[in-house]
Amino acid sequence: MTSLSAFNKFTDTLQEQDQLMPLLFVGHGSPMNGIENNPFSRKWSEMAKSMPVPKAVLVISAHWLTKGTKVTAMDFPKTIHDFGGFPDELFKVQYPAPGNPALAEETVSMVSSTHVGLDHDWGLDHGAWTVVRHMYPEANIPVLQFSIDYTKDAAYHFALAKELYALRKKGVLIIGSGNMVHNLRMVAWDKLNAENYGYDWAIQMNNKFKELISNESFDKLIKYQALGPEAMLAIPTPDHYWPLIYTLALKGPKEEAEFFNDKLVGGSLTMTSVRWG
Protein backbone atom coordinates (compact mmCIF):
# COMPACT_ATOMS: atom_id res chain seq x y z
CA MET A 1 0.00 0.00 0.00
CA THR A 2 1.19 3.53 -0.69
CA SER A 3 3.00 4.99 2.29
CA LEU A 4 1.50 7.76 4.39
CA SER A 5 4.51 9.96 3.58
CA ALA A 6 3.55 9.84 -0.09
CA PHE A 7 0.33 11.73 0.57
CA ASN A 8 2.10 14.13 2.92
CA LYS A 9 4.44 15.01 0.04
CA PHE A 10 1.44 15.17 -2.29
CA THR A 11 -0.06 17.94 -0.15
CA ASP A 12 3.07 19.61 1.30
CA THR A 13 2.53 22.83 -0.64
CA LEU A 14 -0.99 23.23 0.75
CA GLN A 15 -0.52 22.37 4.40
CA GLU A 16 0.27 25.95 5.37
CA GLN A 17 -2.28 27.64 3.12
CA ASP A 18 -4.19 30.51 4.70
CA GLN A 19 -7.50 29.65 3.07
CA LEU A 20 -9.32 26.40 3.54
CA MET A 21 -10.48 24.44 0.53
CA PRO A 22 -14.18 25.21 -0.02
CA LEU A 23 -16.70 22.83 1.49
CA LEU A 24 -19.95 21.66 -0.11
CA PHE A 25 -23.22 20.06 0.85
CA VAL A 26 -24.88 19.00 -2.39
CA GLY A 27 -28.48 17.97 -2.90
CA HIS A 28 -27.89 15.25 -5.48
CA GLY A 29 -31.49 14.29 -6.25
CA SER A 30 -32.31 11.82 -9.02
CA PRO A 31 -29.51 9.70 -10.53
CA MET A 32 -30.60 11.16 -13.88
CA ASN A 33 -28.89 14.39 -12.85
CA GLY A 34 -25.67 12.50 -13.53
CA ILE A 35 -26.26 12.53 -17.29
CA GLU A 36 -28.67 15.42 -17.79
CA ASN A 37 -27.66 18.93 -18.75
CA ASN A 38 -30.01 20.78 -16.42
CA PRO A 39 -29.81 23.76 -14.02
CA PHE A 40 -28.60 21.52 -11.18
CA SER A 41 -25.81 19.83 -13.11
CA ARG A 42 -24.75 23.09 -14.75
CA LYS A 43 -24.40 24.67 -11.32
CA TRP A 44 -22.19 21.79 -10.15
CA SER A 45 -19.94 22.45 -13.13
CA GLU A 46 -19.90 26.19 -12.46
CA MET A 47 -19.11 25.57 -8.80
CA ALA A 48 -16.01 23.56 -9.68
CA LYS A 49 -14.75 26.31 -11.98
CA SER A 50 -15.17 28.92 -9.23
CA MET A 51 -12.88 27.22 -6.72
CA PRO A 52 -9.25 26.06 -6.64
CA VAL A 53 -8.58 22.70 -8.25
CA PRO A 54 -8.57 20.20 -5.38
CA LYS A 55 -5.81 17.70 -4.74
CA ALA A 56 -8.54 15.14 -4.09
CA VAL A 57 -12.26 14.89 -3.39
CA LEU A 58 -13.75 13.14 -0.35
CA VAL A 59 -17.49 12.43 -0.57
CA ILE A 60 -19.77 11.56 2.33
CA SER A 61 -22.71 10.03 0.46
CA ALA A 62 -26.17 9.15 1.72
CA HIS A 63 -25.83 5.88 -0.19
CA TRP A 64 -22.92 4.33 1.67
CA LEU A 65 -24.23 3.26 5.05
CA THR A 66 -22.14 0.81 7.05
CA LYS A 67 -21.87 -0.64 10.53
CA GLY A 68 -18.76 1.15 11.66
CA THR A 69 -16.89 3.67 9.52
CA LYS A 70 -14.86 3.06 6.38
CA VAL A 71 -13.01 4.98 3.71
CA THR A 72 -12.37 3.73 0.18
CA ALA A 73 -8.71 2.82 -0.27
CA MET A 74 -8.38 1.34 -3.75
CA ASP A 75 -6.34 2.75 -6.63
CA PHE A 76 -9.28 2.80 -9.02
CA PRO A 77 -12.77 2.80 -7.46
CA LYS A 78 -15.50 1.24 -9.56
CA THR A 79 -18.58 3.15 -10.69
CA ILE A 80 -21.57 1.78 -8.75
CA HIS A 81 -25.03 1.85 -10.36
CA ASP A 82 -26.99 1.56 -7.13
CA PHE A 83 -30.47 2.19 -8.52
CA GLY A 84 -33.10 0.62 -10.72
CA GLY A 85 -35.72 1.56 -13.28
CA PHE A 86 -33.64 4.09 -15.17
CA PRO A 87 -32.57 4.21 -18.85
CA ASP A 88 -29.74 2.01 -20.08
CA GLU A 89 -27.77 5.16 -20.84
CA LEU A 90 -27.40 5.82 -17.13
CA PHE A 91 -26.20 2.27 -16.38
CA LYS A 92 -23.55 2.57 -19.08
CA VAL A 93 -21.89 5.56 -17.45
CA GLN A 94 -18.41 4.94 -16.08
CA TYR A 95 -16.55 7.57 -14.09
CA PRO A 96 -12.94 6.32 -14.04
CA ALA A 97 -11.49 8.73 -11.49
CA PRO A 98 -8.53 7.33 -9.56
CA GLY A 99 -8.56 6.74 -5.83
CA ASN A 100 -5.72 7.58 -3.47
CA PRO A 101 -4.78 4.87 -0.92
CA ALA A 102 -2.33 7.23 0.77
CA LEU A 103 -5.07 9.79 1.37
CA ALA A 104 -7.23 6.99 2.77
CA GLU A 105 -4.46 6.16 5.25
CA GLU A 106 -4.08 9.84 6.12
CA THR A 107 -7.82 10.06 6.77
CA VAL A 108 -7.72 7.02 9.03
CA SER A 109 -4.86 8.55 11.01
CA MET A 110 -6.87 11.71 11.69
CA VAL A 111 -9.74 9.95 13.44
CA SER A 112 -9.10 8.95 17.05
CA SER A 113 -12.68 8.59 18.30
CA THR A 114 -13.38 5.40 16.37
CA HIS A 115 -11.73 2.86 14.11
CA VAL A 116 -11.95 3.71 10.41
CA GLY A 117 -11.50 0.74 8.12
CA LEU A 118 -9.74 0.80 4.76
CA ASP A 119 -12.28 -0.46 2.22
CA HIS A 120 -11.35 -2.12 -1.07
CA ASP A 121 -14.81 -3.26 -2.17
CA TRP A 122 -17.14 -0.24 -2.47
CA GLY A 123 -16.26 2.39 -5.07
CA LEU A 124 -18.22 5.49 -6.10
CA ASP A 125 -21.99 5.31 -5.66
CA HIS A 126 -24.44 7.64 -7.37
CA GLY A 127 -24.31 10.09 -4.49
CA ALA A 128 -20.71 10.69 -5.54
CA TRP A 129 -20.19 10.15 -9.26
CA THR A 130 -23.39 11.79 -10.54
CA VAL A 131 -22.20 15.06 -9.01
CA VAL A 132 -18.43 14.83 -9.39
CA ARG A 133 -18.49 13.84 -13.07
CA HIS A 134 -20.09 17.22 -13.84
CA MET A 135 -17.55 19.02 -11.68
CA TYR A 136 -14.48 17.23 -12.98
CA PRO A 137 -15.46 15.57 -16.28
CA GLU A 138 -11.88 14.57 -17.14
CA ALA A 139 -11.88 12.20 -14.12
CA ASN A 140 -8.30 13.20 -13.36
CA ILE A 141 -8.74 14.06 -9.67
CA PRO A 142 -8.69 11.31 -7.01
CA VAL A 143 -12.11 10.65 -5.49
CA LEU A 144 -12.70 8.78 -2.22
CA GLN A 145 -15.80 8.04 -0.18
CA PHE A 146 -16.22 8.11 3.60
CA SER A 147 -19.03 5.92 4.89
CA ILE A 148 -21.76 6.77 7.39
CA ASP A 149 -22.24 4.49 10.40
CA TYR A 150 -26.01 3.88 10.40
CA THR A 151 -25.95 2.72 14.03
CA LYS A 152 -25.03 6.20 15.32
CA ASP A 153 -26.97 9.45 15.71
CA ALA A 154 -26.45 12.92 14.29
CA ALA A 155 -24.47 14.15 17.32
CA TYR A 156 -21.99 11.30 16.84
CA HIS A 157 -21.52 12.14 13.16
CA PHE A 158 -21.05 15.84 13.93
CA ALA A 159 -18.27 15.06 16.41
CA LEU A 160 -16.61 12.57 14.07
CA ALA A 161 -16.66 15.00 11.15
CA LYS A 162 -14.66 17.57 13.12
CA GLU A 163 -11.72 15.17 13.10
CA LEU A 164 -11.53 15.46 9.30
CA TYR A 165 -11.11 19.24 9.37
CA ALA A 166 -7.37 19.16 8.59
CA LEU A 167 -8.11 17.69 5.16
CA ARG A 168 -9.49 21.06 4.11
CA LYS A 169 -6.06 22.56 4.86
CA LYS A 170 -4.46 20.04 2.52
CA GLY A 171 -6.48 20.99 -0.54
CA VAL A 172 -9.07 18.24 -0.25
CA LEU A 173 -12.58 19.15 -1.36
CA ILE A 174 -15.08 17.56 1.03
CA ILE A 175 -18.60 17.06 -0.29
CA GLY A 176 -21.60 15.91 1.73
CA SER A 177 -24.08 14.46 -0.77
CA GLY A 178 -27.70 13.89 0.20
CA ASN A 179 -30.88 15.98 0.35
CA MET A 180 -32.14 18.14 3.22
CA VAL A 181 -35.77 17.27 2.48
CA HIS A 182 -36.05 13.71 1.19
CA ASN A 183 -39.35 11.84 1.43
CA LEU A 184 -39.65 9.48 -1.52
CA ARG A 185 -42.91 7.97 -0.28
CA MET A 186 -44.67 11.30 -0.68
CA VAL A 187 -43.30 12.35 -4.07
CA ALA A 188 -45.93 13.84 -6.38
CA TRP A 189 -44.80 11.96 -9.47
CA ASP A 190 -47.18 13.93 -11.67
CA LYS A 191 -45.46 17.16 -10.53
CA LEU A 192 -41.85 16.15 -11.17
CA ASN A 193 -41.58 18.55 -14.09
CA ALA A 194 -43.32 21.39 -12.31
CA GLU A 195 -41.04 24.31 -11.54
CA ASN A 196 -40.07 24.45 -7.85
CA TYR A 197 -43.15 22.56 -6.63
CA GLY A 198 -43.24 21.71 -2.94
CA TYR A 199 -45.76 20.75 -0.29
CA ASP A 200 -46.31 23.38 2.40
CA TRP A 201 -44.37 21.36 4.99
CA ALA A 202 -41.46 20.90 2.58
CA ILE A 203 -41.30 24.62 1.83
CA GLN A 204 -41.48 25.36 5.55
CA MET A 205 -38.64 23.00 6.40
CA ASN A 206 -36.48 24.13 3.49
CA ASN A 207 -36.73 27.69 4.79
CA LYS A 208 -36.17 26.55 8.37
CA PHE A 209 -33.06 24.57 7.47
CA LYS A 210 -31.60 27.55 5.62
CA GLU A 211 -32.34 29.84 8.55
CA LEU A 212 -30.68 27.51 11.06
CA ILE A 213 -27.67 26.96 8.80
CA SER A 214 -27.22 30.69 8.23
CA ASN A 215 -27.49 31.40 11.96
CA GLU A 216 -25.16 28.49 12.77
CA SER A 217 -27.82 26.99 15.05
CA PHE A 218 -26.20 23.62 14.58
CA ASP A 219 -27.43 22.14 17.84
CA LYS A 220 -31.01 22.49 16.61
CA LEU A 221 -30.07 20.85 13.32
CA ILE A 222 -28.42 17.98 15.19
CA LYS A 223 -31.57 17.56 17.29
CA TYR A 224 -33.82 17.84 14.25
CA GLN A 225 -36.47 15.57 15.79
CA ALA A 226 -37.41 18.49 18.06
CA LEU A 227 -38.20 20.76 15.11
CA GLY A 228 -41.75 19.43 14.86
CA PRO A 229 -43.81 17.09 12.69
CA GLU A 230 -42.76 18.90 9.52
CA ALA A 231 -39.16 17.91 10.21
CA MET A 232 -40.14 14.27 10.54
CA LEU A 233 -41.89 14.47 7.18
CA ALA A 234 -38.75 16.03 5.69
CA ILE A 235 -36.48 13.44 7.31
CA PRO A 236 -38.42 10.17 7.61
CA THR A 237 -35.03 8.41 7.63
CA PRO A 238 -31.76 10.25 8.34
CA ASP A 239 -29.58 8.79 5.58
CA HIS A 240 -29.87 11.78 3.22
CA TYR A 241 -29.67 14.26 6.10
CA TRP A 242 -26.48 12.95 7.75
CA PRO A 243 -24.19 14.30 4.97
CA LEU A 244 -25.39 17.80 5.88
CA ILE A 245 -24.38 17.18 9.50
CA TYR A 246 -20.85 16.29 8.36
CA THR A 247 -20.47 19.51 6.42
CA LEU A 248 -21.83 21.66 9.25
CA ALA A 249 -19.10 20.30 11.50
CA LEU A 250 -16.41 21.02 8.91
CA LYS A 251 -17.09 24.72 8.24
CA GLY A 252 -14.49 27.27 9.25
CA PRO A 253 -15.03 29.89 11.98
CA LYS A 254 -15.47 32.85 9.63
CA GLU A 255 -17.19 31.14 6.71
CA GLU A 256 -20.72 32.11 5.76
CA ALA A 257 -23.17 29.78 4.07
CA GLU A 258 -23.91 30.39 0.38
CA PHE A 259 -26.98 28.54 -0.90
CA PHE A 260 -27.38 27.28 -4.45
CA ASN A 261 -29.71 24.96 -6.39
CA ASP A 262 -32.36 26.07 -3.93
CA LYS A 263 -35.32 24.31 -5.53
CA LEU A 264 -38.06 21.86 -4.55
CA VAL A 265 -38.77 18.81 -6.70
CA GLY A 266 -41.88 16.64 -6.78
CA GLY A 267 -43.37 18.16 -3.65
CA SER A 268 -41.28 16.31 -1.08
CA LEU A 269 -37.65 16.72 -2.17
CA THR A 270 -35.24 19.65 -2.14
CA MET A 271 -32.06 20.17 -4.12
CA THR A 272 -30.97 22.96 -1.78
CA SER A 273 -27.18 22.97 -1.47
CA VAL A 274 -24.62 24.94 0.51
CA ARG A 275 -21.09 26.17 -0.05
CA TRP A 276 -18.70 27.43 2.58
CA GLY A 277 -15.43 29.10 1.61
N, C-alpha and C positions, 0 to 999 in steps of 0.2 A: 504493500500500500504506500502511496505517496507520503513522504515524511511531513510532519507538521511544519518544519522549517521552510519547506517549499512554499506553503501558502503565506507564511510570514514574509518571505522575500517577494512573493507575488503582490503583496499589499504594502510593502515598506514605504513607498512614496506617499501613501495616503494615511498612514497611522497618525500623523501629526497635523492633519488638515484641520483648519479652523471650522469649516462648515461640515455638518453631517450630510451624508447622502440623503436625498429626499426619501420619504416614507409614504406608502400608499395603502389605503383600504379600497379595494375594488369590488363593486357589485358586478359579478360576472354574468348572472342571468342565464339564459338559454345557451346550450352548447352551440347553437347555430350562430351565435355571435362570433364564434371562432372562424367562420368562413364568410360571413356577411360583411359587406361594406355598408355600415349603417352609422348613425350618429355616435353610438356607444364605441364601436370599434375604431372609428376615426379619432375619437377623443383619446383612446389608449395610445394610438400612434402619435398624436400630437404631444401627449404627456411625455413620452419617451424623448422626443426631440427637444423638449424644453428643459431637460435636466442633464447633468453630466452622464457620460457613458459609464455604467457600473462595471466594476470588476467581476461581479457575479450577481445573480438574483436568487433570493431565498423566498419561497412562497409558502405561506401557511394557508392551506386550502381546506374548505369545508368538506371536501370529499376524501380526505385521508384521515380517518378516525381509527385509532389504535388503542389497545390496552397497554399503557406505558407510552413513552415518547421515543420517536425515531427520527433520523434524518437520512435522506438518500445519500449514498456514498459510492455510487458506481461511476465509471468513466463516461458512459453513454446511457442515460436513462431512456427507457422506452416511452413511446407515446401511448397512453392508456385511453381507450374509448369506453369510458365507464357510463354508458347510457344506452338507451334503446329507442326504437321507433323513429329514428331520424334518417335522412337521405343517405344513400351510399357514399355520396361525395364527402360527407362529414367523416365517415369511418375510414376513408382512404387517406385522410390527412396524417402526415407524419411531421413532427417537429423535432429535428435531429440535433437539438442543442446538446453540447457536452455537459457532463457533470463536473464535479471537482472534489475528489476524495479528500484532498488536503483541507479544503474548506469545511468539509463534513467533520473531520477530526478537530479542527479549530472550534467549530460550533459545539461539539461535545465537551471540549475542555472548558468552555465558558460557563457551562451549567453545573452548579454544585448542589442544587436542591433536589435533583433526581437523576437517575441514570438515563442517558440518552443513547439509544442503540444505533449502530451503523447499519443501515438497511441496503440490501443489494437486490431486492425483489420488486419494489414498487415502480417508480418511474415518475412521469408527469401526467397527472390526471387532468380532467377538463377544467377544473378550477384554476389550473396553472397554464397549460399550453394555449387554451383558447384566448387568453388575454396576452400572454407574453409573445405569441407569434405575430401579433399586430404591432407590438412595441419594438421587437427586435426580429424582423422577418428573415434576416440572414442567418439566424440561429447560431451566431458565433460567440455568444456570451454564455458562460456556464450557468445552468439553472438547477437548483436543488429544491427539495421540499422538506418541510418540518411538520411532523404529524401532530395531531391533536389527541390527547388522551381523553377518551369519551367517559372515563370513570370519574373525572374531576370536574369541579365547578368553575365558574367564571373567575372567582377570586384567585384560585390556584393558577389559572392560565395567565392572569394579569401579572402575578408575582413571577412566574416562570419567564414570561416574555422580557421582563426587565433585565434578565441575565444575558440577553442577546444584544443589548444596546451597543456594545463595542463594535459589532459588525458594521454599524452605520458609519463609524469612524474609519473603517477600512475600505470604504467604497462599495459596500454591498447594498444593493437595493432590496429592501424587505417589503413584500406585498402580502397583505392579508386579503384573501379572496373568498367572498361569501355573498351575502345579501342581508341588509339590516332588517328588512321586512320580507319574510319568505314563508308563505303559507300556500303550498301547492294544492292542498285539498280544496281551497276556496277560490282558485283561479277562475275568472270569468273567461272561458276559452273563446266565447264569441266576441270578446272585447280586446283580444290580444293586439289587434292592429289599431285600436283606438289611441289617439294621442294622449299620453299622460293620464290614463284612466285609473282611478283608485277608489276603493271603498272609503267611507268616512273615517273608519278606524285606522286604515292604512295611512291616509293623509295625515291624520292626527299624530300617529306614531312617527311618521317620517319627519314631521316638523319638530316633535319632541326630541327625537334622537339628535337632530342637528343642533337644537338649542343646548342640550346637555353636552354635546361634544364641543361646541363653541365656548361654552362657559367652563369647560374642563371639570364638569360634575361627574367625574369618572366613577365615584362610589355608587351613584344612583344607576349608572349604566351597568355596573357589575351586579348590582342587586335589582336587575330589571324586573324580577317577578313582583316587586312592590310598586311598579309603575301603573298597575291597574289591569283590568280585563283586556283592554286594547293591546297592551304589551304582550299578553299571552296569545292573542290572535296573531300578532306580528311574529312571535317567536314560539310557535307550538313545539318545536324542538330546537335546541341551541346550536346545532352543527354549523349553520350558516351565519350565526351571530358571533361565535367564538373568534373567528379571524379578526373581527373589529376589536375585540378585547385585547388581542395581541398588539395591534397597532396603537391603541390608546396608551398602552404601557411603554411603547417605544418612542413616543414623541419627545422632542427636546424641550427644555424649559422655556424657551422664548419663541417657539414655533406656533403659529396660528393655523387653524384648520381652514382649508380651501376646498369647497365642495364642487363636484363636477358630476356630470351624468345624472343630475338630480331629477329623475323621472320615475313615475309609477307605471307598471306594466300589468295588464290583466287583472286589475283590481287589488290583488293581494301580494304583489311583489314590488320591490323598489330596486332601482339600479344605482341609487345614491352612493357616491364614492367620495373619498376624502384624500387630500394630499397635505402633508406637512413638509416644510422645508423646500 
